[in-house]
Amino acid sequence: MNKHHFTKRNRISVFESLGGIDFGQVKAELELWPDGTEGYLTLHKVGKSKSPEELGYYYGVILPEAFEAFKDDGRFNLGVHVRGVSVTMPISRTAIDILLKARYGAWQG
């Protein structure tokens, strides 16, 4: 499998700009496949993946504790406002997971 390195620039949507990727090269490789061939492209962030221990700590300690804290506070809905987008959703582990990841992403820039 060929890898096509790119650097996302200026925090623009991936669908709007993948700086540095050569779409002509991708197209040329895909044209080598016979008609009717099905496949997919995978884009992933280059860098260190989270270890099983890190994921276990997040899902086994952080997420349940945050969920219980919101429940103990008497909240039934969660309002999330990140980068100009507001969403209200019922309190759930999924909602708390989204909140924590959105806030972390906003904090990271």
JOKATA-V949590 format. One line per field, one symbol per residue. burial: b if it has 16 or more other C-alpha atoms within 10 Angstrom, else e. A space follows every 50 residues. Layout:
burial->???
This chain:
burial->eeeeeeeeeeeeeeeeebeeeeeeeeeeeeeeeeeeeeeeeeeeeeeeee eeeeeeeeeeeebeeebeebeeeeeeebebeeeeeeeeeebbeebbbebb ebbeeeeee
